Amino acid sequence: MRLALSWLTVLPVRVGSDEVDARAARRAIACAPLVGLLLGAAVVALLLLPLPGLVAGFLVVGFLALATRGMHLDGLADTADGLGCYGPPERALAVMKDGGAGPFAVVALIVVLGAQAAAFPAVTWPAVLLALTAGRAAFVLCCLRGVPAARPEGLGALVAGTQPLRVALTWWIALAVAGFFVHPWHGPLAVAVAAALVLLLIRHTRKRFGGITGDVLGAACETATVTVLAITAL
C-alpha cells in the first residue's frame, strides 16, 4: 500500500529502493483501487464547498491533477497521440515517449477533463467514490496475466502480467455491487461499461503497441473514471 501511494499520489510516502521488486509491484497494483477510494474521499470534501457547479468541477479536476502529479493525464495524452499516429509499433512508442502533446492528445484532454468537470458536481458522493475507485481498478485489468509489456523497461514492464484473474474479478464484482447502492441500474451499468472500455483499450493497444506501457495505465484510469461519472450522472 505504501508503494501504491508513492506511485499514484504526491503523498510523501517513503519506499526503499530495495522494496520495489516484482512482488511489491504486484501487490501495489492490487492495492491501487484503495488509493482511488482515498482520492474520492478528498474530492467529496472539496465538493462540499459552496461553489458554483462548473467552478467546483474544475477545482476537483485541478486537485486530482496535482494529487496524482498529472501522471494519468499525461498517460492519456501520450496514448492518444500514439494511437493516432501512422506507422509501425516502434513509431507509435517513439511518439509516446517524445513527451510533446499533439492534436490527438489535446482533444482527448479537452473532452475528458471537460466531461469530468461537468460530471463531478452533478453526481452523488457515492458515485464520486465509485468513479475514482473504478479508475484505479482499471490498472488491475491492464496488468492481467497474459498481457505483455510494450517495452522492456519502464513501469509497464515492471507491472505487466502481474495480476491474477481472481484479483480483477474480485475488484470489479465489488464495484458492481457498490454501484447498485449508487443507483440500481446506472451504477452496475457504469461499472460494466467502464470495464468493457478498458478491456477494449487493452486489446487495441496490444495490437497497436505490442502490449501495455505506463501511459496505457493512465489512459485506462481516465477512461474508466469518466465513463462511471458520465453514466451515473444520467
C-alpha positions in Angstrom: 0.0 0.0 0.0 2.9 2.4 0.7 4.3 1.7 -2.7 0.9 2.3 -4.3 0.5 5.6 -2.5 4.1 6.6 -3.5 3.4 5.7 -7.2 -0.1 7.2 -7.5 -0.2 10.2 -5.3 2.0 13.1 -4.2 1.8 11.9 -0.6 5.4 11.8 1.0 5.4 8.1 1.5 8.9 6.7 1.5 9.6 3.4 0.0 13.2 1.9 -0.1 14.6 1.2 -3.5 15.2 -2.4 -2.4 11.5 -2.8 -1.8 10.4 -2.1 -5.4 10.6 -5.6 -6.8 8.1 -7.7 -8.9 6.4 -8.9 -5.7 5.9 -5.4 -4.3 4.8 -4.1 -7.7 2.1 -6.8 -8.0 0.8 -6.0 -4.5 0.9 -2.3 -5.2 -1.3 -2.7 -8.3 -3.7 -4.9 -6.4 -4.0 -2.1 -3.8 -4.5 0.7 -6.4 -8.3 0.9 -6.1 -7.9 1.7 -2.4 -5.8 4.8 -3.5 -8.8 5.7 -5.7 -11.1 5.4 -2.7 -8.8 7.8 -0.7 -8.7 10.3 -3.5 -12.5 10.0 -3.8 -12.9 10.9 -0.2 -10.8 14.1 -0.7 -12.9 15.0 -3.8 -16.2 14.6 -1.8 -14.8 17.0 0.8 -14.0 19.6 -1.9 -17.4 19.3 -3.5 -19.0 20.3 -0.1 -17.5 23.8 -0.6 -20.2 26.3 -1.5 -19.1 26.9 -5.1 -21.0 27.1 -8.4 -21.2 23.8 -10.3 -18.6 24.1 -13.0 -16.2 26.1 -10.7 -16.3 23.2 -8.3 -15.9 20.7 -11.1 -12.8 22.4 -12.5 -11.4 22.7 -8.9 -11.8 19.0 -8.5 -10.1 18.3 -11.8 -7.2 20.5 -10.9 -6.9 18.9 -7.4 -6.8 15.4 -8.9 -4.1 16.5 -11.4 -2.0 17.9 -8.6 -2.7 15.0 -6.2 -1.5 12.5 -8.9 1.3 14.6 -10.4 -0.7 14.6 -13.6 0.6 11.2 -14.4 -2.7 9.7 -15.6 -3.5 12.7 -17.7 0.0 12.5 -19.2 -0.7 8.9 -20.0 -4.0 9.7 -21.6 -2.4 12.3 -23.8 0.6 10.1 -24.8 -1.7 7.2 -25.5 -4.0 9.3 -27.7 -1.1 10.5 -29.7 0.4 7.0 -30.0 -2.9 5.6 -31.2 -3.4 8.5 -33.6 -0.1 8.4 -35.4 0.8 6.3 -38.5 3.5 3.7 -38.8 4.6 0.5 -37.0 4.5 0.0 -33.2 8.0 1.4 -32.9 6.9 4.7 -34.4 3.9 4.9 -32.0 6.1 4.1 -29.0 8.5 6.8 -30.1 5.7 9.4 -30.4 4.5 8.4 -26.9 8.0 8.7 -25.4 8.6 12.1 -27.0 6.5 13.9 -24.4 5.0 16.5 -26.7 1.3 17.0 -26.9 -0.1 16.5 -30.4 -3.6 17.2 -31.7 -5.0 13.9 -30.5 -3.6 14.5 -27.0 -5.1 18.0 -26.9 -8.6 16.8 -28.0 -8.5 13.8 -25.6 -7.6 16.1 -22.6 -10.3 18.7 -23.5 -13.0 16.0 -23.8 -12.1 14.0 -20.7 -11.3 17.0 -18.4 -14.4 18.9 -19.6 -16.6 15.9 -19.1 -15.2 15.3 -15.6 -15.6 18.9 -14.6 -19.2 18.9 -15.7 -20.0 15.5 -14.1 -18.4 15.7 -10.7 -20.8 18.4 -9.3 -23.8 16.5 -10.9 -23.3 13.1 -9.2 -23.8 12.0 -5.7 -20.9 11.4 -3.3 -21.1 7.6 -3.6 -20.8 8.0 -7.4 -17.6 10.0 -6.9 -16.1 7.3 -4.8 -17.2 4.6 -7.3 -15.7 6.5 -10.3 -12.3 7.2 -8.7 -12.0 3.6 -7.4 -13.0 2.2 -10.7 -10.4 4.3 -12.4 -7.6 2.7 -10.3 -9.2 -0.7 -10.6 -8.5 -0.3 -14.3 -4.8 -0.8 -13.5 -5.6 -4.3 -12.4 -7.2 -5.1 -15.7 -4.3 -3.6 -17.6 -1.9 -5.9 -15.7 -3.7 -9.2 -16.1 -1.6 -12.2 -16.6 -1.0 -12.7 -20.3 -1.0 -9.0 -21.2 2.6 -8.2 -22.2 4.6 -5.0 -21.8 5.2 -3.0 -25.0 8.7 -2.0 -23.8 11.4 -4.0 -21.9 11.8 -1.1 -19.5 9.6 1.3 -17.6 6.6 1.0 -15.3 4.7 -1.2 -17.9 7.5 -3.8 -17.9 7.5 -3.9 -14.1 3.8 -4.4 -13.6 2.6 -6.1 -16.8 1.2 -9.6 -16.3 1.3 -9.4 -12.5 -2.4 -9.7 -11.7 -4.3 -13.0 -11.4 -7.8 -13.0 -12.9 -9.3 -13.6 -9.5 -8.0 -10.3 -8.2 -9.5 -8.4 -11.1 -12.8 -10.2 -10.8 -12.9 -9.5 -7.0 -12.4 -5.8 -7.5 -14.8 -5.4 -10.4 -17.6 -7.5 -8.9 -17.2 -5.5 -5.7 -17.5 -2.3 -7.7 -20.6 -3.6 -9.5 -22.2 -4.4 -6.1 -21.3 -1.0 -4.8 -22.7 0.5 -7.9 -26.1 -1.0 -7.1 -26.2 1.2 -4.0 -25.3 4.3 -6.1 -28.2 3.6 -8.4 -29.9 0.2 -9.0 -29.4 0.4 -12.8 -27.0 3.2 -13.6 -24.4 2.1 -11.0 -23.8 -1.5 -12.2 -24.2 -0.4 -15.8 -21.5 2.2 -15.4 -19.1 -0.3 -13.9 -19.8 -2.8 -16.6 -19.3 -0.3 -19.4 -16.1 1.1 -17.8 -14.6 -2.4 -17.6 -15.6 -3.2 -21.2 -14.0 0.0 -22.5 -10.8 -0.6 -20.5 -10.6 -4.2 -22.0 -11.2 -2.8 -25.5 -8.4 -0.2 -24.9 -6.0 -3.0 -23.7 -6.9 -5.1 -26.8 -6.3 -2.2 -29.1 -3.0 -1.1 -27.5 -1.8 -4.7 -27.6 -2.5 -4.7 -31.3 -1.0 -1.2 -31.9 1.9 -1.1 -29.5 2.5 -4.8 -28.8 1.5 -4.5 -25.2 0.9 -2.0 -22.4 3.0 0.8 -21.1 2.7 3.1 -18.1 0.9 5.6 -20.4 -1.7 3.0 -21.2 -2.4 2.6 -17.5 -3.1 6.3 -17.2 -5.4 6.3 -20.2 -7.3 3.3 -18.8 -7.7 5.1 -15.5 -9.1 8.3 -17.0 -11.3 6.2 -19.4 -12.9 4.3 -16.5 -13.3 7.3 -14.3 -15.1 9.5 -16.9 -17.3 6.6 -18.0 -18.6 5.9 -14.5 -19.1 9.7 -13.9 -21.0 10.1 -17.2 -23.4 7.2 -16.7 -24.1 7.8 -13.1 -24.9 11.4 -13.9 -27.8 10.4 -16.2 
